[in-house]
């Protein structure tokens, strides 16, 4: 099998870029990349235009989840007078209850950064060993974790089976602490063969997930990703993806109030309203009775006084 570190015949440098999703500045991306270097060997074409590089790009996605959902229903009483009362007849009132539903919850939100470098080649060479590498640095404003994944696609020439006994692709990923001196770290190094996701009679599309690494705040760290293919297998695409852990957690209370339709629950009568004339007559009668009682008491007192004078 050919050595990964063969002389570089094609070298493309992608200028660093930073693409931030349309969100508020407070939730802007926390990671950024330095210059990304893409190298290749024996792809069948030596013109730089035959190797296309997209990225590096960094985007931020806001995600959220709802928890502590609770629902409370109260019934607000109300009434409507259907028949007003009069001086001689009672009225009628309908009784209603209106359901008011209050739903409350807590909305947890957070952000995730995504890094991508996409490489494509039009080379169709099926002979000899060939490889593509993607290398550069990544920096973070926070202490964050990041998980890398590699994806490769292309064509192959099957033997007795789509891949026969041959290893179609070999991927490696290295992660280091200092630029220019990338060395394997625990959990890094050469990865297993790319696991095949799909293939037909002459194409493949494979991917593999690497170990999760730790980014130290404001400390650039280097990485190199390789994909190698032996004779009979071409490499037409090799992509690097990075996904950070969660950050910028925030919690917002939410509430939704819904008012339902009133429900008839009963009825009640309204007592007649007394008119003004009966009230006046009743007051006058009471006044006459009171006057007569006062006059009678005065006469009794006068008679009692006269009898005391006679017998005195």
Secondary structure, 3 states (H helix, E strand, C coil): CCCCCCCCCEEEEECCCCCCCCCCHHHCCCEEECCEEEEEECCCCCCHHHEEEEEEEEEEEEEEEEEEEEEEEEEEEEEEEEECCCCCCCEEEEEEEEEEEEEEEEEEEEEEEEEEEEEEECCCCCCCCEEEEEEEEEEECCCEEEEEEEEEEEEECCCCCCCCCCCCCEEEEEEECCCCCCCCCCCCEECCCCEEEEECCCEEEEEEEEEEEEECCCCCEEEEEEEEECCCECCCEEEEEEEECCEEEEEEEEEEEEEEEEEEEEEEEECCCCCHHHHHHHHHHHHHHHHHHHHHHHHHHHHHHHHHHHHC
